[in-house]
Every structure is written in structure tokens, then in C-alpha cells.
Amino acid sequence: MNRRDIGLTAAAAMVVLAVGGCDAAKTTGGGEKATPAAATAAVTPVPLPVGPNFPVPAATINGWVANNDTAAIQGHAWSLWQAMTAPSGQSVGQQQLPIWDTWADATTVFPQPQAQNASLKTEAAAKPSTDRRFQSPAQFHHTKDARLRALAMAAHAKFPIAVDVKFDPQAAGFIGAPQSGPGGGTYSYASSASLTKLNAAWPAGTTPQNRGINEFPVQAIETKPVFGLVKASGLTVQPLWQGPSASTNAAHPTPDTWMSCVLVQPGASGAVRAATTAEISSVAASVQAQHLACKTYLWAPLSTFYADQMNAAEAQSFNAATENGAVQAAAGDYSVLLAMHVNTKEIPFWTWQTFWWQPGGDTPNNFPGSKQGQPSGLGAPWNNYAACTAYAQTTTSGGATMTVCFNPYLETSPGIPVGVTSNCVSCHGVALIGNASYPADYKKPIAFFTDPNYFTTLTTHTDFSWAVADAPP
């Protein structure tokens, strides 16, 4: 089913941008299969339509931040979500793709070393992507503490999840194109070897603040979709976030510790409801084998997710990314969208919003976010996702109270020692070439780009992009 052939060249990206690409009919909702607008053998990356809601002028968004206008900020996050999840007009098999799922993945934007061109062609590297290619989330490896890293991977094995980082045409074209830099040189942001040369080329006396890559274009978007597994038949147990208090480990409430669980059934229909005694009994062995903490059970159809049926290669990729988790994927099983980080370059320090699967009611205390403020036209399955935002490090301009916004599927990991108090902007602001390290904690804001704990004459900041900072050789 799932056959993507996403070519990425700067020229192709510009053609798509020029035609506007996605004035498609409104989505019909559902999560398994939709009637395709037009089946395609290849998928062309479709940009987010330009209009009054994107890109919003930086002065407007910064005004929201300065005035602590949380309603406007949340409204913008939902408008991005609605636009990204709109039908792209392209289909793979019987699956109509939302706009974000036409975008190039990390293996396309950051080709393997043998695909790099030493002469830095004027076009981005082109590498077909015929399948979804999964990766292990970087959040699980943040800590340098071996004990915490082992705990992170143990939790990962119980409830396996994987990511597939995506870049809109503007971000992908920017990373893939040759970039000017210090010493009059030309550098590739898709190669760590080239970035290391850039870091060493700054003239003596260049301040840490001025040691940075060129900024992304204002229409650039980076996303990190997070996927779980639903088996092709029967009921699959999916932990449901209900806040740290509904976890057996409030400090590191990873999905395997969540006491509320949903039994997901492919091919079924209906509203989310309490699971029956028979349904609960049928998954008891699976819950025990995965060492899950389920105490309360709901039932839901697969259509509450954006779901994609995997072929054999994708199932193998998922299993490799989840490093032999307790449940193994096979051809015909579904990868289901659990969550997604979304960041846009509309303002210099980017906008930050994260979404996660939250069918039924919101979490107690709406922590760290909720489904409140969703657009009335947002259809299923996309209205089954909650959100939180972090457009600034502190809740008020110049204040001392830190913004808390994390994704329950990612930042609850022991690999991030204080993930439940984290926010996106503080973490991404210290993305560096050189001696990069994540924040030790989130107790106070970081001074971008002058804090000597991070920014020195041995580092180069990468415009908040960990994808660039972690580029392959």
C-alpha cells in the first residue's frame, strides 16, 4: 500500500511553491482509508498555502508573546494543524495524504555520505523515498547518564514508538542548497563534515552570538511525527495520557506507566467507550508481556488515528527503530500517528507547538495542554489530538516563570532528566555545532546566543535546528 517516491530538488520545490499546490477539497475525516483525489505513483512535496494565517508577520506573533495573548497563540497553533492536515490532493494506494505527509523525510534531506556531492550542486540532493523510514527518537538518548539511558530504552522496549522527521519544501530546500559562510566559503548544512569546517572557519574575534548558520526562510517548517503500532487484527493496547497523576511514575511518566489504556480495533466504527470485560480479558496477556500499567480501559476504532498500513520493509524499519520492542510489527500492521512536534520560522526564535493523540476527554487540569480552541471545521481524525504551545521560554515577557510544554510520548523519557518541566524553545535554542549539550534543567531561561554555558568561540548555533546540528557525515 504505502509507496512514496518523494523527490527533492530545489527546482522542484520552487515549482510546487509557484503553483500553490493544495487547494484540495475538504477532508472527509476517518483514519484508515479515504477516497483518493488522485492516485499517484510519486508524491510531490506540497507547501503550506500562503495566506493570512501563514506566515503570520513576526511583529504580530511577537506582539502576542509580549502581551501574553495565549488565546491568539493557541489559535495560531490550531490553524497550523488544520492547514497541515488538510488533504494534499495526492494519494498513495487508497490513502489520501495530508499536506504534511507529502514532505521530505530526514533520509531525503540528509542523504547518506555516499550520496553527498563534494562540489555542492546548486540543487538539493535527490533521493527517492519509497517507504516511510522510521528512526528512534533522539529524546531517548539525550542524557549522558548511562543509568538513565538504560531506563529510557527499557521503557521504549515496553511500548515501542518511532519517529519520521519531516521538512516542508522551504526547509528542505534551504538545508539542501549550498550556503555561504565564514571565510568566503560555501557549506552544506546537510553534512556534519562541512558544518565542522564552517565552525572552524570563523575569523578570530568572532563573538559567540555571531557564530551562527544563515537563518531559515520564514516559511520553513520542521516536524517530528511520532508513530506507534496497531496490529492488523484483534485489539491492540494503546496507553492513554491522563497526566502524571495517572502514571505509576510521576517523575518520568513514560507511556508504559500510564494507568489508562485504549483497546484499538481496526475495521470497526463507533465512539470511544468503556471496554467490555471480554475485551479487557482478551488483551491481558499482551498487557502482562509488555509490563504495561493499565488499570482503566477504553475501546476505540482505528479511525481515531491517522493510520497507515505498513509493508514488509516499513515493518522492518519500525522494528529496527524501536530496537526489538516487546511488540513486533509485521506487513499489514498499522503505523498510527501518536504525536507531532511542529516548529515554524515565522519569528526569529521560531514558533513551537506539539500535538498528541487524546481521544475522548482532555486530561485533568489540561496538562500540559488540551483540545480547547480547535477550529470548528477540524474533522476526524485530526480533532482527536490535543496541543500545547511554547512561543517563548517564560510565560510572560521578561518574567521568571518558565513555560512548560512537552509531548507525553517523548519528553517523559528518563533520557530527559526533567522532561515534564521542559519546553521546546529552550531545548532547541542550544542546538550547536561543536560541544553541544542539552539544558541540564529548565529552571530559568537561556540567553540566546550569549550564555557561556553553551555559546562559545568553539561552537556555532544552528538556528534552533537539532536536525542540522545532528547532520550525518
Secondary structure, DSSP 8 states (H G I E B T S, - for coil): ---------HHHHHHHHHH-----------SS----SSB-SS--------BTTBS--HHHHHHHHHTT-HHHHHHHHHHHHHHHTSEEEEEETTEEEEGGGGSEEHHHHS--GGG--TT--SS-------S---B--GGGG----HHHHHHHHHHHHHS--EE--EE-HHHHHHHHS-EE-GGG-EE-TT-HHHHHHHHH-S-TT--GGG-B-----TT-EEEEEEEEEE-SSS-EEEEE---GGGBS-SSS--GGGBSEEEEEETT-----EE--HHHHHHTHHHHHHHT----EEEEEEGGGS-EEE--HHHHHHHHHHTTS-SS---TT-EEEEEEEEEEETTSTT-EEEEEEE--SS--GGG-S-BSTT--TT--TTGGGEEEEE-SSSBSSTT-SSB-----TTTTTSTTSTTGGG--HHHHHTT-EESS----S--SS---TTT-TTT--TT-EE-TT-HHHHT---
